[in-house]
Each structure stands twice: as structure tokens, then as C-alpha cells.
Amino acid sequence: MDAVLDIVLNIAYGLFTLGILIFIHELGHYIAGRATGIRVVTFSVGFGRGIFSFERGGTLYKIGWIPIGGYCSFAGDGENLSDDRKGEPDEMYERPAWARLITISAGALFNFVFAIVIFFFLSLTGYSYQSQDNRVTVLDTVFLPEGERFPAFEAGLRSGDRILSVNGTATDNFGRLMEEIGVRPDQEVDVEVDRAGQLLQFRVHTMLRETGIGDVGIAPFFSTVVDEVEEGSPAAGIGLQSGDTIISWNGEAVDSLYALRRLIAESQGQPAVISWERGGAVLRAETAAVQRNEGWILGFTSRGAEVSEYRKDSLPLGAAFLNSFSMFGDTISRTVQGIGLLFRKEVDASKALAGPVRIVQFSGQIMQKSSAAGYLSFLAMISIALGFFNLLPIPAVDGGHIVLTAIEMIRRKRMSFAVLQRIQTVGIVIVLSLFVLVFYFDIMNLIG
């Protein structure tokens, strides 16, 4: 029952998030259209028949029953351009090209401004967030084909290292660390490490994952300190206790829980000597792992990676204003970089792209489990992505209309409505095809 409720809440929160962003986008078109003298026929959040609607001042306002889009329709700009035009002065194509250009561009502009306002608010107020610290486990060959090494291990990093910075940017926690590596796929990065008090420098060439992000093969540090021992398990049989630290398996030192799991799996249930430390004394015993759920276990849990709270301090008014634009610029840059990576053969578009289904899923999860600051940051990033997508020069979306209007302004002559109609039809086919493709990717990823 709890699982069903969780799914329902995820969907509800996710649709709420999409509704906010769509409302902001369409509000931009609405305000700009009214300001430039273009009559708004319908202002709708969602598609389909209206769940709720009312008419005021010649405009129909409604909420559609399909909550994954929205639109703002203007007089003289219907599906059939020739038939919908009546030659009235407040129709879309009776207004000057500059008025149409402003109106079309305003949707994406409002999405961008909304994101900047969120960044400004977060910069001005400061916020707290939780993350594992910057001590890492360096993954080894168990996760790669035989003979291959992860970049971090190849460069000389080892489990237990603390990664202090990436390319000079401080990384005081694991979330910040993964962000700095993730946005630098297939690049050389300089990494500063604290290894038992000794400062070391490494140069690591990041991998390009099929999801389009950078990776070097690290995970939060999971120690081999025992938390709980399962009754009747091999661990209980040799006397392991909470607080013990496992230091070796069959004579091979283990520096993390990942390394211990690999050695246990490789033993395939054969007897092995395990050593652990308790109160300064080293204890040893022979044991054998047992198989459960297609894996080999000893029957104990680790204390896991420590999660701490971090604080991003508030900035003065002027600094917060400048920082909001800096954050906006960084997000735009990463969006452009991400689109470019989609054309790399190493990237699987089905995993790198997130459509409305997964956005709803992510939004719901973040809204339930993240802090207010985390949710607002996510909202700002999705708002930028929505605005950016709408500016792509694809017919039938805002970017396509902007290109056509710009051409008209340069030529000082409008295209015929027959040509515009054909271009719009092609655009609708392209957009619907993209929507179906991304929707399919979403469903396949959710099933996977």
C-alpha cells in the first residue's frame, strides 16, 4: 500500500512541477501578446478537453485533462492559417513582425527569467544540503572487462583518498565532486587528493558514459567497519561483532567494502581466512561465504558512507544578483554541451534523454525526498531546459517561428500562408515523432 501511495505522490508532484513550468512559459506568450496588441483566444495549461475553464475578455482560460503540455493560441493563428484569418487588426499576422517576434520569444524568456529568479533567491538566502563526504572508493576491475581499469585507479588514486578539488574547484563533498567530474566527459582533469594527510596531485582522463556524463570510477567510501551481524550467518559463526574492522581476506588487504565484496564473490564459497581488528588487537578465523540471491555473503552490514550536512552561505544583494546569472550561464553551457554529446557514438540517446514521463518521475522523487533548495534547483534547471528546447529551430515550436519571422523581417516580405502551412505541418510531424521517441525511451528506462 505504501508503494502504491509513493507512486501516486510521485506522479502528482511531478505533474505539479510540469504544470508550474508550462504555466510560466505560456504566461510569457500571453503577457507579450497582450502587450503587443495580439488577441489571445485560448490560454491552456494541459491539452484536451478542459477540466476547468472560464471565459473573460474574449479569452478562454482552461486546464486540460492531459497535463503534459499547454498552449496559448492567438487570433488568426489556428491550425488552418488561411481559414482562421479574418483580417482583424488584433490577429497574429495582422500585427508587425517585431510584435510577433517578441510574443513568440517571450515563452522561453520567461522560463529563463524564472530560473534566474530561483538562483537569485537561493544565492540571497543560502541553503543547506546533505551529501556523503569527499572520501572515495576507487572501483577496480570487478566492474569492467578483464584487463581494463577505471581512470581513477589507472591514474593512481586509491580507496580512502579524499578528493579535495577538480581542476581547482573545491569538492568538499561527494555530490559536488560528481558534479565537477560529470560535466567534464572525455577530458583531462587535475585532481588534488588528501591521502592520510599527504597532499597528492593526479591527472585523470574522464570516461564518457552512455548517459552523456563524465565518470572516473569512484563511489562514496564504504568502510569495512561492521554495523550489524546476522544471526546464524558465517559472520556470526566466527564471532564478528559490531564495531569490528575487517582488514584482510585470505591474506589480501581490503581497503573498502567494495574490495571485500569482490574477494568474497571470487571465493565462490571456498574456505578463506578473514582478519579483523577489535580494540587494537588483530583476530583471525577461517570461514566460507554462503550464496544468497545469486550472490555470496558473510551475513553482516557495513556502517556505510557517512552523510553530512553542508551549508551554502548567503550572499549580499549585489553578489547574489551576479551569481544568479553565473549559475544560469553555467546551466546553459552544460545544456549545449549535453546536446552536442548526443551525437557521440559512445552516448546512448535512450538513456541520456529524459522525456515527460521521467521528468515527472524525477520531479516527484525530488519533491518528496529532497530539501526545498534541492527541489528549487531542479525546477530552475528543468525550466532552462524547457526554454532552450523551445528555441531550437524546429518548425512548429517557438524556435522555428522565430526563424521564419526573422527571415520575414530581413526580406521585408511575409511568406505565403500556403508555404507557412506546409512548414508548420512538417514541424508538427517532427515534434510528434520526437515526442513518441522520447516517450518510448522513458517507458523502456522505467521498465529496465
N, C-alpha and C positions, 0 to 999 in steps of 0.2 A: 504493500500500500504506500509506504514511504517513497519507494522508487517511482511509482506512478505519479505521486504528488510532485516529486522532484522534476519529472519530465514536463508535467503541466506548467509548473512555475517557470521552468527554463523557456518554454515556448511563449508564455505570457510576457515575461520580462524581455525576451528577445524581440517580440513584436512591438512592445512598447518602445524599445530602443530604435528600431527601424522607423516607427511612427514619428518619433521626435525628429530624426534626420530628414525624413521625407517632408514633414511639415515645414522645417526650416528652408529646405530647397524650394519648395513650391511657394512659400511665403515671399522669397526673393523675387520670383517671377511676378507674383501678384502685386507686390508693392511697386516694382519698377513699371509694370504695365499700367497700373492706375496713374502713376506719376507722369508717364509719357503720353497719356490720353488714349490708351488702348483698353477697350471694354473687356472685362473678364466675364465669360459666360458661366464657367463652372470652376470651382476650387474644390478639389477632392483629395483626401488622404485615403489611399487604397483604391482598388479597381472594383468594377462590378456594381451591382445594384446597391443603393445606399442603405446602410443600417440606420443611419440618422441623417436627415437633411432638412434644410430650410432655405428659403429664397429671400434675398434682401438687395434692394437697389439694382435689380436686373441680373444679379449673380446668384447661382445655385451653389450653396455650400453643403458638402456631404462627406460622410465617412463610408467608404466602400467595404464590402464584406470580404474582399481579398486583400489582406493587409500587408502586401509586399511591394507596394509602389504608390504612385499617386500622380496627379497631373493638375495643371492649371490651363484650361482651354480659353482661348481668346476669340472674339468675334471675327469671322472671316478666315479662320484658320482650322477648319474642320477636316475630316477625312477626305472630302472632295472639295478641293480649293475653288474650283470654278463654280460649283453649285452653292457653296456656303457664302460666297461674297455677294453683298447687296450694294456695295459702293457707298456705305455709310462712313462718315469721317472718323468714327472711333473703331473701325475694323483694323485688324493687324496690318494688312497690306495696303491700307489707305494712309497709314502713318509713315513718316520719313524713315529711311533705312537706319539712321542713327538711333531712333527711338526703338526700333525692333532689335538692334544690336544690344542696346542697354538692357532691354527686357529679357532677351534670351540669355545674356551673360549673368544676369543677377542671381539665378539659382545657385550656380557654382560659387559665385562670390559670397553669397550668404553662408554657404557651407564652410568656406574658408574663414570668414569673419567669426562664425560660431566657434570654430576650433581655436582661433586666436584668443577669443574671449575666455574660453576654458583654460588655455595655457596661462593667460594673464592672471586669472583667478587663482590657479594653483601656485604660480610664482609669487603672488602677493601674500597668500595666506600660509604657504608652506604646507607640508603634509608628511605623514608617517606611512611607512610600508614595511612589510615583512619579507625576509628572504633568508636563505641559507648563507653562511659566510663565504669568504673567498678561498677557503681551503678546499682543495680539489682531489678527486680520484682521477688518476690518469689511466684511461682504459687501454688494455693490451690486446693481444691477438685473439682472445676468445670471441670478440665481436666482429672480426674480419677474416677473410680467407687466409689460409695458411701462408706465411711468408710476408704478409702485409702488416704495416704498422700504422697506427693513428699518428697524425702530425705532432701532437704534443709529446708522445712517447719518443718518436723519432728525433725530435729536437732536443731531448734530454730532460724534459720535465718528469717528475715522479709523484706518485700519490703522497699526499701530505703536504705538498707545496702550497703556499699561499700566493696567488697571483695578485700582485699589487696594482699593476697598470697594464694597459694595452695601448701601444702607440702613444704613450704619455698621458692617456686619460685614466684617472684613478678608478679602480674597480674594487670598492670596499665590500662588495657582497656578490653572491653568485649570479643574481639576476642582472646586475649591472655588467658583470663580466660576460655573460652570454649575449647581452645586447651588443656590446662592443665587438665581439667576435662574429656574431650573426650578421651584422651589416657589412662585413668585410670578407665576402666569399672569394676564394681563389686569389688571395693576396698574401704578401709577406707582411707579418706584423711583428713588432718588437714587444716582448713580454718581460716585465720585471717580476721576479719571484723572491719570496722570503722562504728559505729552506732552513728551518731550525735556527733562525737568527742571522743567517748568512744571506746577503743580497746577491742575486744572480741575474744575468741577462740572457735571454734566449730569443732567437728569431725563428718564427714558426710560419709555415705556409699553410694557410687555412684550406680546408676542403670546401667544395661546393656541393651541398646536399641536394637531393632531388626535390626538396621542398623550396629550394631557392635561397637558403640561408647558409652562412658560413659555419664551420664546425672544426674543432681540432681534436675531438675525442676526449672530453673531460666530463665529469659528473660531480655533483656535490660529494664531499668527503663523508663516507660511511665508515666509521671505525669498527674494529673487531671487539669492542667492549660489549660484553654480554648484558642484555637487558632482562629477558625472561627465558626460563628453561622449561621446555615442555615435559610434563610428567610422562615417564615411560619411554622417553626418547634416548638415542645413543648419548646425547649430551648429558642427560640426567644420569645415565648409567656410569659415566666416568667421573661424575661429581662436579661438573661445571656449575658455577654459581653466578648470580647477578653481580656485575662489577668486575668479573674476570676479564682479562685482555688476552685474546688468542694471538700468539706471536709466530707460530710456525705450523706447517703441516708436512709431515714426513721429511722433516729437515729443511724444508724450503720456507724462508721467511715470508710472512704475509704483511703487507703494509696497508691493506684496506679490506673491507668486506667483499668487494668485487673479486680481488685476488684469491681470497679464501674460497669463495663460491666456485671459482674456476677450478681450483685444485680439488675440491670435493667432487665436482662433476667429473673431472678426469679420472678420479679414483674408481668410479663405477662400482662402488660398494666394497672394494677390496680393503682389507685391514690397513690402517695407517697410524703413525704416531703423531699425536697432536700435543703441542706445548702451549701453556698459557701462564700468565703472570698473575699472582694474587698477593697483594701486600708486600711486594718486593721479592717474593720467592717465585721460582720457576717450577711449575708442575708439569708432568708428562703422563700420558696414558695412551694405550692402543685402543682404537675404536674403528668403526666402519659406518659409513653413511647408509641410510635406507632410502629406497625410491618411493616418491610420492608425487602423484600428478605429473608423471613423466620427468621429474627432477630428483636430484639427490640431496638429502638434507641430513643435518645432525639433530635438529629439533630445538633451536634456540633463536631468539630475535636479537638484533643489534639495537643499540640506542639511537641509531640513525643520524642524519645530518642535523646539526643544531640550527634552529630557526631563531633569528633575532629581529628586533625592530630597529629600523633605520629612519632617520629624520632628514627631510629636505627643508632647510631653513627658509623662512620667508624673506623676500627681497623688498627693498624700498620701491616706492611707486614707479619712479623712472626706470630703475633696473628691471623691475618686473615687466614693464611695458616692452623694453628692448628684448628681454629674454623670451617673451611670448612669440615675438617674430623670429627669434633664433630657433626656437623649438618648431615653429611652423616650417621654416626653411629646411631644417633637418628632415622633417617628415616628408616634405615634398621631394627632397633629394632621394630619400630612400624609396619612395614610391616609384620615381622614374627609374632608379636602379633596378628595382624589382621587376618592372615591366621589361626592361632590357634583358634580364636574366631568363625570362620565359622563353627566349629564342635560343638559349644554350641547350645543347643536346643532353647535358647531364641533368637538366631540370625536368621533372615530370609535372606538366601543367595541371594534371588532375589532382595533385597534392599541393601544388603551390597556390592555386586559385581557390578562393572561398566565395561561394555564391550566397544567396539569401538564406538558404537552409542552414549552412554552417555559421553564418553571421548571427542568425537567430540563436543558434546553439551556444556560440561563444558568448554572446551578449547575456543570455540567461545565466550561464555559469559564472561569468564575471560579476554580474549584478548580485548573485546570491552569495558568492564566496569571497569577493574582493572587497577592499575598502572603497569608500566614496571616491577617494583620489584615483584609485585604480580604475574604477568604472568611468570617471570623467575623462581620464587619459585615453581609454579605449574609445569612448564616444567621440573625442576630438579626432583620433586617427581614422575612424570609420567615416566621419564627416568629410575629412580631407580626401579620402579615397573615393567617396561618392561624388564630390565636386570634381575631382580630377577625371574620373571616368566620363562624366557628362561633358567634359571639354574635349574629349577625343574626337577627331574629325570624322565621325561616322554619321552618315545620313540618318535622320530621324531622331538623333539625340542632339543636345544643345550645341556640341562642337560642330556637327555637320551644318546646322542652321547658321552658326556664326561664320563659317567659311563661305557659305552661299551669300550671306548678307554682305560680307566683306568684298566678295567678288562684284556684287551689285554696286557697291559704293565706288569701287575702282573703275568699273565700266560705265557708271552713271546710267545704267540701264538694267531694269529688272528682267530676269529670265521669264520665259512664258510659263503660265500656270501648268501647261501640259508637261513641260520639262520638269518643273518643280514636283509635280505629282509623281512622275516616274522615279525621280531621285528619292522621294520620300518612301515610295513603295519598296524600292530596293533596300533602303535603310531599315525599314520595318522588318524585312526578311532577315537581314543581317543581325539585327538586335535580338529578334526572337530565336534565331539559331544559336547565338551566343548564350542566351538565357537558358535554352534547353540543354546545351552542352554543359554549362556550369552547374545547372540543377542536377544533371546526371552525375557529374563529378562529386557533388555534395552527397548524394544518396549513396554512391559507391564507397565514399570515405566513411560515412556513418555505419554502413553495413560492415566494412572492414574493421 
